[in-house]
Amino acid sequence: MLNRSNDLWSSFAPVSAFLRSVPKVQQFVEEVVPQYSPSDFKSHFRLSRGHVEDVMTTIGPFYWNRQHSKVPLQNSVLACLWTLSNQESYRGVADRFNITKSTVCLHLHEFCSLVTTYLSHHISWPTGQALHNSELGFRAAGFPNTVCAVDGCHIPIVKPHCENPVAYINRKQFYSVVLTGFCDSKRRFCHVNVGHPGSWHDARAFRLSAVGRLLDEDPQSLVPEGIHIIGDSAYPLLPQLMRPYRDNGHLTARQRRFNQKLNVARVVIEHTFGLLKTKFRRLKCLYMKNIANISTAVTACCILHNMCLEEGEAIEVDEQVEAADNRAPHPQNQDAVLHRNQICDLF
């Protein structure tokens, strides 16, 4: 028996020798990255070199004070951007950047936390000229007086560590959190809310978002008179939030035209989610179990998404986006019904 065991292990010797001979990625940041052209650099790290330097300048002092890490700041930031931009395993990222797997995880959580804290100004609600520009964009798409579009999508995750993990199983039977996103006509996030369980429908997640609360408590502070947000049938009909007419088979020609124009204009938020998941492919499945870390990582990706758009880069949209649940019934708001009918009469 002992001889057989020795023979078994000896048979793996050539394989072990081969694996030891395979060269690892050495000095990736110092030797390989500088050779990237500007387009190749943005393809791998999603941001231009200039934007990466801005990120390092902004979060650098706080990063070092919290981490006390011996990993150079540039290496750490590039490793985090690479991790968010690809679906490469943490072990693969660790080998590429010559750090440990645990260091990748630790630095990624810290990086996302600092981005959401010190770069959050890249996500802002449109006011003044920004609101005017967004309204012009939606007007060109066929639905005037619109400030932004809202929708929800699922971010797949593994089974989370929480009191009720079953709540995070959505109707398609996988674990996820709901990302409620608001975007302007240029596919820029205006507000995001992340972390509610995947089993929740859009209306519930919307109601608990900061925008949902303001529309309930003080709508004029968020949406000026005569301006509105647009969403699909998952959302409640409010004077400041337009949704399609429910198609019961008896819609008028104007109501059908209203629905068509609203849906054409609203598709911008679906494209925005597609862009987000195209750029930051880690969001196709987040291997994190802490809900707070998940929410921070998704929010950081939304901030970085807006930074990408500031560079004016054309991006191919990934159309395969998991929509959140839109089956919730809503009571009728008579002021909103009247306002929607008035808009419908214009078409």
C-alpha positions in Angstrom: 0.0 0.0 0.0 2.9 2.4 0.9 4.6 1.7 -2.5 1.4 2.4 -4.3 1.0 5.7 -2.5 4.6 6.7 -3.4 4.0 5.7 -7.0 0.8 7.9 -7.0 2.6 11.0 -5.7 5.6 10.4 -8.0 3.2 10.5 -11.0 2.4 14.1 -10.1 6.0 15.2 -10.1 6.2 16.2 -13.7 3.0 18.2 -13.4 4.3 20.0 -10.3 7.5 20.8 -12.0 5.6 22.2 -15.0 3.4 24.4 -12.8 6.5 25.8 -11.0 8.0 26.6 -14.4 5.0 28.6 -15.6 6.0 32.3 -15.3 3.6 34.5 -13.2 2.8 38.0 -14.1 5.7 39.9 -12.8 5.9 43.7 -12.4 2.6 44.1 -14.2 2.0 47.7 -13.1 5.6 48.7 -13.6 6.3 47.0 -16.9 3.1 46.0 -18.7 0.6 48.8 -17.9 2.9 51.6 -19.1 3.0 50.0 -22.5 -0.8 50.2 -22.9 -2.0 52.8 -25.4 -4.6 55.3 -24.0 -7.5 53.2 -25.5 -6.1 49.9 -24.2 -5.7 51.5 -20.7 -9.3 52.6 -20.7 -10.4 49.3 -22.0 -8.8 47.5 -19.1 -9.3 50.0 -16.3 -12.4 51.8 -17.6 -11.0 55.2 -16.7 -8.4 57.3 -18.5 -5.0 57.7 -16.9 -5.9 61.3 -16.1 -9.1 60.2 -14.2 -7.1 57.5 -12.4 -4.7 60.1 -11.2 -7.6 62.3 -10.0 -9.0 59.3 -8.1 -5.6 58.7 -6.4 -5.2 62.3 -5.6 -8.7 62.5 -4.0 -8.7 59.3 -2.0 -4.9 58.8 -1.5 -4.5 60.6 1.9 -7.5 58.8 3.4 -6.6 55.5 1.9 -3.1 55.4 3.5 -4.4 56.6 6.9 -7.0 53.8 7.1 -5.1 50.9 5.5 -1.5 51.4 6.7 -0.7 49.3 3.6 2.7 48.6 2.1 1.1 48.1 -1.3 1.8 51.2 -3.5 -1.3 53.4 -3.9 -1.2 53.1 -7.7 -1.0 49.3 -7.6 -3.9 49.1 -5.2 -6.2 51.5 -7.2 -5.4 49.7 -10.5 -6.0 46.3 -8.9 -9.4 47.5 -7.6 -10.4 49.0 -11.0 -9.3 45.8 -12.7 -11.3 43.7 -10.2 -14.5 45.7 -10.8 -14.0 45.8 -14.6 -13.5 42.0 -15.1 -14.8 38.7 -13.9 -11.3 37.4 -13.2 -11.1 35.5 -9.9 -9.7 37.2 -6.9 -6.8 34.7 -7.0 -6.1 35.6 -10.6 -6.1 39.3 -9.8 -3.8 38.7 -6.8 -1.3 36.8 -9.1 -1.5 39.6 -11.7 -0.7 42.4 -9.2 1.7 40.3 -7.1 -0.4 40.6 -3.9 -2.4 38.1 -1.8 -6.0 37.2 -2.3 -6.9 38.6 1.1 -5.2 41.9 0.2 -7.3 42.2 -3.0 -10.5 41.7 -1.0 -9.5 44.1 1.8 -8.4 46.8 -0.6 -11.4 46.4 -2.8 -13.8 47.1 0.1 -11.8 50.0 1.2 -11.5 51.5 -2.3 -15.3 51.3 -2.8 -15.9 52.9 0.5 -13.6 55.8 -0.2 -15.1 56.3 -3.7 -18.6 56.5 -2.3 -17.5 58.9 0.4 -15.2 61.3 -1.5 -16.3 61.0 -5.1 -20.1 60.9 -4.5 -20.5 64.4 -6.1 -20.2 62.7 -9.5 -23.8 61.5 -8.9 -26.1 64.6 -8.4 -29.7 65.4 -9.1 -30.2 67.7 -12.1 -30.8 71.3 -11.4 -30.4 74.5 -13.3 -28.7 74.0 -16.7 -28.3 70.3 -16.1 -32.1 69.9 -15.6 -32.6 72.0 -18.8 -30.2 69.8 -20.8 -31.8 66.6 -19.6 -35.3 68.0 -20.4 -34.1 68.8 -24.0 -32.8 65.3 -24.4 -36.1 63.7 -23.3 -38.0 66.2 -25.5 -36.0 65.1 -28.5 -36.8 61.5 -27.6 -40.5 62.4 -27.8 -41.5 63.0 -24.1 -41.1 66.6 -23.0 -40.9 68.1 -19.5 -39.0 65.1 -18.1 -36.1 65.4 -15.7 -35.1 61.7 -15.5 -36.1 58.1 -15.9 -36.3 55.5 -13.1 -36.2 51.7 -13.1 -34.8 48.8 -11.1 -32.5 45.9 -11.9 -31.1 42.9 -10.1 -27.4 42.6 -9.1 -26.8 38.9 -8.7 -25.0 37.9 -5.5 -24.1 34.8 -3.6 -26.1 33.8 -0.5 -25.6 36.7 1.9 -24.8 36.6 5.6 -27.9 38.2 7.2 -30.9 37.4 9.3 -33.1 36.4 6.4 -31.1 35.4 3.3 -34.2 33.8 1.7 -35.6 37.3 1.2 -32.8 37.9 -1.3 -34.0 35.2 -3.6 -35.9 36.9 -6.5 -38.7 35.5 -8.6 -36.1 34.0 -11.0 -34.8 32.0 -8.1 -31.3 33.5 -7.6 -29.9 35.7 -4.9 -29.8 39.4 -5.7 -30.1 42.9 -4.5 -32.2 45.6 -6.2 -30.5 48.6 -7.7 -33.0 51.4 -8.1 -31.5 53.9 -10.6 -32.5 57.4 -11.8 -30.7 58.7 -15.0 -30.9 61.8 -17.2 -31.2 61.8 -20.9 -27.4 61.3 -21.3 -27.4 58.0 -19.4 -25.9 59.6 -16.3 -27.0 58.4 -12.9 -28.8 61.2 -11.0 -29.5 59.0 -7.9 -29.1 55.4 -6.9 -30.4 53.2 -4.1 -28.9 49.8 -3.6 -29.2 46.9 -1.2 -32.9 46.0 -0.8 -33.7 42.2 -1.1 -34.2 40.7 -4.6 -37.7 39.5 -3.6 -38.9 43.1 -3.3 -40.7 44.7 -6.2 -39.7 48.0 -7.7 -42.4 50.0 -6.0 -41.3 49.0 -2.5 -37.7 49.8 -3.2 -38.6 53.1 -4.8 -40.8 54.1 -1.9 -37.9 53.7 0.6 -35.4 55.6 -1.6 -34.4 59.2 -0.9 -36.3 60.3 -4.0 -39.4 58.3 -3.1 -39.5 59.9 0.3 -39.0 63.4 -1.1 -41.8 62.9 -3.6 -44.0 62.0 -0.7 -43.0 64.7 1.7 -41.8 67.7 -0.4 -42.0 67.0 -4.1 -41.5 70.6 -5.2 -38.0 70.6 -3.7 -37.0 67.9 -6.1 -39.2 68.2 -9.2 -40.3 71.7 -10.3 -43.9 72.4 -11.3 -44.8 70.9 -14.7 -41.7 68.6 -14.7 -41.9 64.9 -14.0 -39.9 61.6 -13.8 -40.9 58.7 -16.1 -41.1 55.0 -15.1 -42.7 51.8 -16.2 -45.9 50.2 -14.8 -44.0 49.1 -11.6 -44.2 52.6 -10.2 -47.0 54.6 -8.7 -48.7 57.3 -10.8 -47.9 60.7 -9.2 -48.1 64.2 -10.4 -44.3 64.1 -10.5 -44.0 60.5 -11.8 -45.6 59.4 -15.1 -46.2 55.8 -15.9 -48.0 54.1 -18.9 -51.7 53.6 -19.0 -52.7 50.1 -18.1 -53.5 48.3 -21.3 -56.9 46.7 -20.7 -57.6 46.3 -24.4 -59.7 49.5 -24.5 -57.1 52.2 -24.8 -57.7 55.2 -27.0 -55.4 56.0 -29.9 -53.9 58.9 -27.9 -53.4 56.7 -24.8 -51.6 54.1 -27.0 -49.5 56.9 -28.5 -48.7 58.2 -25.0 -47.5 54.8 -23.9 -45.4 54.4 -26.9 -43.7 57.7 -26.5 -43.1 57.2 -22.8 -41.6 53.8 -23.4 -39.3 55.0 -26.1 -38.0 57.8 -23.8 -37.8 55.5 -20.8 -35.5 53.0 -22.4 -32.6 55.3 -21.6 -32.5 53.9 -18.0 -32.3 50.3 -19.4 -29.4 51.4 -21.6 -27.8 52.9 -18.5 -28.0 49.7 -16.6 -26.6 47.9 -19.7 -23.7 50.3 -19.9 -23.0 49.9 -16.2 -22.8 46.1 -16.4 -20.8 46.3 -19.6 -18.2 48.5 -18.0 -18.1 46.9 -14.6 -18.6 43.2 -15.3 -18.1 42.2 -11.7 -21.7 43.3 -11.3 -22.8 40.3 -13.3 -22.3 38.4 -10.0 -20.8 39.9 -6.9 -19.1 37.3 -4.7 -19.6 39.3 -1.5 -21.8 38.2 1.4 -22.0 41.4 3.5 -25.0 43.5 2.3 -23.3 46.8 3.3 -20.2 45.9 1.2 -22.4 44.9 -1.7 -24.3 48.2 -1.6 -21.0 50.1 -1.4 -19.5 48.3 -4.3 -22.5 48.8 -6.6 -22.7 52.5 -5.7 -19.0 52.9 -6.4 -19.5 51.4 -9.8 -22.3 53.8 -10.5 -20.0 56.7 -9.5 -17.2 55.4 -11.8 -19.8 55.0 -14.6 -20.6 58.7 -14.4 -16.9 59.5 -14.5 -16.5 57.3 -17.6 -19.3 59.3 -19.3 -17.5 62.6 -18.5 -14.8 61.4 -20.9 -17.4 61.2 -23.7 -16.6 57.6 -24.6 -19.0 55.6 -26.8 -19.8 52.2 -25.2 -21.5 49.2 -26.5 -24.6 48.4 -24.4 -25.2 45.1 -22.8 -29.0 44.5 -23.3 -29.2 41.5 -21.0 -30.2 43.2 -17.8 -32.3 41.5 -15.1 -35.3 43.8 -14.5 -36.7 44.0 -11.0 -40.2 42.9 -10.1 -42.9 45.2 -11.6 -46.1 43.4 -10.5 -47.1 45.7 -7.6 -50.6 47.2 -7.8 -51.0 50.9 -7.0 -53.9 53.1 -5.8 -55.0 55.9 -8.1 -53.8 59.4 -7.5 -56.5 61.7 -9.0 -54.2 64.7 -9.4 -51.7 62.4 -11.2 -54.5 60.9 -13.4 -55.6 64.4 -14.4 -52.0 65.5 -15.1 -51.3 62.4 -17.2 -54.5 62.9 -19.2 -53.4 66.5 -19.9 -50.1 65.3 -21.3 -51.9 62.6 -23.3 -54.0 65.2 -25.0 -50.9 66.8 -26.3 -49.9 63.7 -28.4 
